[in-house]
């Protein structure tokens, strides 16, 4: 390769090198940003599902308590129900995928059945028929609780899997970005080597020209 060709190549690479580096860095940053937002969204969904799972158990626990303490724990049960309804509303806003919506709809239907039977149990207790309340709570109401718990568990596992897959995809994107940046850095090193070689050739030609000029003089 002639000196002129080397100079042209060095100039071209000097211009293109920073442009390629910036382009690769911006693309990697954009990809990682999108992946990170998805990781955050999935983590939020996982938290929502865990709250629902906990809420199902909490509601049932306080229901059982008021059934055995002559209704004294009923206010705590109602507070727990209010929290669970709030969590359901949050889930309706957050969970938009078909699989999520199907499980959430199933959970809401089961909760409606649970509360309808609870109303019957509460009427029994208000009428002084505590045994009737306990028969409801320990019989058909247990079945409704178990159905709710199973659905909530299924939703929690679904969100856990999706969150895990999203974190894995983020790690893969980060590794890919690292590899691309390393490749760009190696390219930059090649450019530097080419520039040094070109500078050495130019310096050598300059010295040879100066030597010839002295010899001719």
N, C-alpha and C positions, 0 to 999 in steps of 0.2 A: 504494500500500500504506500502510495506517495505521501510526502509531507502535507501537500495540499489536501489530499483526500482525508488524511488523519485530522487535519485542522477542521475541515468541514464536518466530519463525523463528531469531533469533540464539541463543536459549537452546537450541532443539532442535539446531541445528547444532553448538553448543559441546559438547553432550553426545555427539552422534553422531559428530562429527569424530574425536576420539581413539579411539573404539571401532572405527571403520572403519579408521583408520590402523594400530592394533594388529592387527586381524584380517588386513589385507592383508600386513603385515610378517611375522606368524607363518606365514601360508600360503606366502608366498614363501620364508621360511627353511626350512620343511618340505620344499618342492619341491626347493630347491637342495641340501638335505642328502641327500635320496634320490638325486638325480642324482650328487652327489659320491661317495657310497658306490658307485654303479654304476661311475663312472669308475675308482675305486680297484680294484674287483673286476676290471674289464676289463684294467687295467694289469697286475694280478697274473697273469691268464690269459695275457696276451701274453708276460710274462716266462717263465712255465712253458713255453710253446710254443717260445720261443727257446732255452731250455735243452735241450729235447729235440732241436731241430735241431742245436745244437752237439754234443750227446752222440753223435748218430749218426755225425758226422764223426770225433769223437775216438775212438770205439770202433773204427771201421774203420782209422783211422790206426795205432793201436797194434797192431791185428791184423796189418796189413801189416808193421809193424816186426818183430814177433817171428817172422814167417815168413821174414825175411831176415837175422836176427841169431842164428839157431840157437836161438831161444826165449828169449834173454836178456830181451827186453822183455815176456815173458808176464805177469809180475807187474803191470806197468803196464797191460797190456790188461785184466787181471782187475779192477784198481782202477777203470778206466774203465767196465767193464761194471757194477760195483756202483753207481757213481754214476748211470749211466743207469737202472738198475732203480729206484733211489731217486727219480729224476725221474719215472719212469713212475707210481710209487705216488702221488707228489704230484699228478700230473695226474689220476689216477683220483679223488682226493679233490676236486679243484678244478673239473674240467671236467664239467659235468652236462647240458649241452644235447644234444639228439639229434645235431646235426651234429658237435659236439665228440666225443661218445662213439663215433660211427661211425668217425671218423678215428683216434681213439685205439685202438680195437679192431683196426683194420687195421694200425696201427703195431706193436702188441703181437704180432699174428700174424706179421708180417714179421720181427720181432726174434727170435721163437721159431725160425723157419726159419733165420735167420742163425746163431743159436747152435748149432743142431743140426748145421749144416754145419761150423761152427767146431770142434766136437768131433771130427769126422772129420779135419779138417786137423791138429789137435793130435795125434791118434793117429798120423798119418803122420809127424809130426816126431819124436815120441817113439820111433818105430820106426827112426829114422835115414833116412827117405825124404823129404828136404827138397824134392826136385823134386815129389813127390806133393802136399806141402803147398802149394807155390807154384801148382801147377796148379789146386788147389781155390780158393785165395785170389784168383787172377787170372782165374778162370773163373766158375763158378756163384756164388761168394761175392760177386763184384762185382755180379752181377745183383741179389742180395738187398740189398746195400748201396744200390744205386741205387733200388730200390723203397722202402726205408726212408727214404732222403733225400727222395724225391719226396713221400711221405706227410707227413713232418715239415714240409717246406716248405709243403705245402697247409694243414696245421694252423696253422702260423705266420702265413700270409697270412689265414686265416679270423679268427684272433684279432686280427690287426692291423686288419682291416676293422671288426670289432666295436668295438674300442677307439676307432678314429677316429670311428665313428658315435656312440658314447657321449659322447665329448668334444664333438662337434658339438651333441648334444642338451643337454648341460650348458650350453654357451654360449648356446643358444636360450632355455633356462629362465632363465638369468641376465639376458639382455636383456629377457625378458618381465617378470621381477620388477622390473627397473629402470623399465620403462615404467609398470607399475602404481603403483610408489612415486611416480613423477613426477606421475601423475594424482592421487594422493591429496594430494600437496604442493600442486598447483594448487587442489584443493578446499579445502584448509586456507587458502590465500591468499584465496579467495573469501569464506570465513567471516570472516577478519580484516577484509576490506574491508567486509562487511556489518555487522560489529560497530562499525567506525569510523563508518560512515554512520549507524547507529542511535544511537550515542553523540552524534554531531553533531546529530541531530534532537532528541534529549532535551535536549541543552545549549541548542539554539536555543529550544525550547519553554519551558525554565526561564527563559531570559533574557527571552523575551517575557512570561511570566507576571510576572516581577519588574518589568518595565517597566510593565505595565498596573497592577500594584499601586501603583507610585509615582505614576502618572498619576491614579489614582482617589484617592490620598491627597492 
